Amino acid sequence: MPKAAKPKSRAASSRTNPLSSKSGNTSKAAAEQPPTESIANENVPQEKAIAAPAQIHDIEADEERNYLFTVAMTLSNDPMITRVLSVPPSLTFAKFHRVLQIAFGWAGCHMHTFNIEVPVGKRGIPMPVLILQSTLDGDEDDLGFWPNPQNEKNWTLCDVFERKEWETEDGTKTTAQIQLRYEYDMGDGWDHQIVLLGRAEKGLHDVLGGGGDAPKILCIGGEGHPCAEDCGSAPGWEDLKDAFKKQKGDRSRREWYKTMCANGDPKGLDPYKWDILEVNDQLRTVEV
């Protein structure tokens, strides 16, 4: 009886790692180094814990089905400000930033950052593995932080949520356990918790977005009026809402919001009122 053929080993990827050294002769040095362990191992050296997007694009994504995210701005109460968004997996984080700005009614006055953590080890302790920012001139300078911030233009949503590298020690997926946070305005510290719910059903955008002219990006739910820019973080936001709730509320705060706030409204503030149709009209301007 003929012997079964031995399975062929998978060829090593020849794609260039943009995070590696820019020196010319890197193949010999790479061959002399011992193989690195999985990100799930707590003993992974920090400088080797993450690979470039170009090396992990082994994606099983259905490009026709969007990601469904629920996003909550946790520092706001009564109500908490939330949005449910349907966005393409191929969307870059730079454009996702624009989507979040529109969905939450921000005016783009401040810096922002995306922070990604995954559970590692047997105890599943969340570990920061990636920071994405809008960097000047496309540079990714080593600022002495861990992990070193990367340019959000070079990463897509599926680069994060389809990484086979981020698995638990038993090989199970951590997609549902990936913790993604969007922080806007480092002074007020508006933290947005982003949770992947799954994939949108085919035809969802046709039903909600107008048939053949269906948008690629859609807001399908949420609650809460957009938070005011530069209002003084959570305490200032609560004080501003109280100023409009009470008949004898702080008049100067009301006038500031109506006339000076970057995303204020001359008509005043209703904490529960927001316009999903207006949000979706603006989301159409985001190029995919």
Salt bridges, closest charged atoms under 4 A:
GLU42 OE1 - ARG123 NH2 3.74
ASP58 OD2 - LYS164 NZ 3.31
GLU60 OE2 - LYS164 NZ 3.27
GLU64 OE1 - LYS202 NZ 3.61
ASP78 OD2 - LYS245 NZ 3.66
GLU152 OE1 - HIS112 NE2 2.83
ASP159 OD1 - HIS57 NE2 3.10
GLU162 OE2 - ARG199 NH2 3.13
GLU165 OE1 - ARG163 NH2 2.57
GLU167 OE2 - LYS173 NZ 3.63
ASP185 OD2 - HIS110 NE2 3.55
ASP191 OD1 - ARG181 NH1 3.05
ASP213 OD2 - ARG284 NH1 3.49
GLU229 OE1 - HIS110 NE2 3.64
ASP230 OD1 - HIS110 NE2 2.70
GLU238 OE2 - LYS241 NZ 3.23
